[in-house]
Amino acid sequence: MSTLDDVGGRDGLERVVRAFVERMASDFVVGFHFEGKDLDRIVHREVELASEHLGGGDRYGGRSLSEVHAPLRIHRGHFRRRLHVLEATLRAHGWPEDLVARWLAHDRSLESVVSSPDDCAPPR
């Protein structure tokens, strides 16, 4: 089983998270959620969260994920776009498959916490 040491430890994690957040902020589907936000702060919290669930030793020190994301009105489609961008970023940085799978599984488990049950499409 791969560890964060296999991808450069905390520095490697921070590099990939920074690339991920920058991709999210410029993404044509979800980038608007990042307008006016402190991207360095987002990177810091994302690193803490990922390190905690990937065994890196950090603890997430931010507010609850539901509290942080509630005002953003994130739909399921937005959340799934995030997963796609995360996976593409991890693969582009050559992360081992088992770390990619563990990270994606963890984040998928947060869908109901972070997003609304609404989809992006208007009701029929």
N, C-alpha and C positions, 0 to 999 in steps of 0.2 A: 504494500500500500504506500503510495506516494505521500510525502509531507511537504509543507511549505519550504523546508530546507532544499527540496529538489527544484524549486523555482526561484531561489535566491532569498529565501527567508522573508523577513518583514519588508526589506527593500524591494524584493521582487513582487511581493503582494501589493505594495504601494504603487509601483510602476504600472501594474496591470489595472488596478482600480482607477488610477488617474486617467489612463487611456480609455477605460470604460466610461467614466463620468464625462469625459470630454466628448466621446462619441454620442452619449445620450443627450448631452446639451446641444449638440449640433444635428441631432436626428430630426428628420422631417416629420415624423409621427409624434414623438414625445418631447422634442426639444423645448417646446413652449413651457413645459413644467419647470424648466431650469432658468427661465428668464428672470434676471434680478436676484438670483440665489448666489450664495457664497459657495462656489464650487470647491474651494479648499476645505471648507468645513464638511461638505458632503463627502469628499474623499476621505477625510479623517474618520468620520463615523462609519463609512462603508468598510474601511480597513479594519477598524475595531470589530465590526460585526463579522466580517469574513474570517478574521483571525480567530475569533472566538469559536466559530462553528467548524473551522478547519484545523483546529488544534494548535494554533500559533501562540497561545498564551495571553492574548489581549482579552479584555472584557469590554463589551459594548457599554458606553457610558452616556448614551443619549436618552432622550425621552422615549416613551413607548412608541413602537412603530405605527400603531393605529393612531395615536395622537398626532404624530408628525405628518402622516399622510392623509388624514381625514379631510383637511381643507383643500387638498389638491384635486379631489374628485377624479381619482384614477380609475378608469374603466378596465374591464378584463382585457380588452384588446391592447390597451397601453401597457398593462402589466406583462402580457405575453410578448409584446415588442421588446420590453426590457430584458426578458429572458433570452430572446433571440440575439440582442446586441451583446449581452454578457457572454453568451456562448461563442459568438463570432470573435469577440475580443480575446477570450481565453485561448481559443484555437490559434488565432493569429500570433499570440505570444508563445505558442508551443507548449502549453500546459499539458501535463499528463492526463490521459483520458479519465482515470479514476478521480483525480481532483476536480476536473470539469464536471463529472457526473455528480459528485458529492455536493459541489457548490450549487449546481442547478437544482438538485433534489431539495436542498435546504430552502432555496429561494421559492421554489414551487409551493412548498408548504406554507408560505406566507401570503399566498394570493388572497385569501379571505380576510387577512388582517390589513393588508395594504390597499386593496382595491374594492370598489363597489361591485355588486353583482350585475350591474348594468353592462351592456356591451356598447361598443362605439357606434353601432348602427342605430338609426332612428327606429322607433317602434313601427310595426306594420299596421 
